[in-house]
């Protein structure tokens, strides 16, 4: 592999790293996590409204975080297209 090819690969990697950093600090990501977690808490609270179990209540943040991270990859693709054309 010659130096020019290596340089091109390094520049491409740097662009991906910069895009990852921009996504991690973006307001789009933060707002989506807040909204998705809030929706999960509402649904979960409605389902267990008559239970005072600490173990059931403790699942709320874990479920909200998990669902938000799973669904954020689709939001990120839209965000990348909109912000980094």
Secondary structure, DSSP 8 states (H G I E B T S, - for coil): --HHHHHHHHHHHHHHHHHHHHHHT-HHHHHHHHHHHHHHHHHHHHHTTT---HHHHHHHHHHHHHHHHHHHHHHHHHHHHHH--
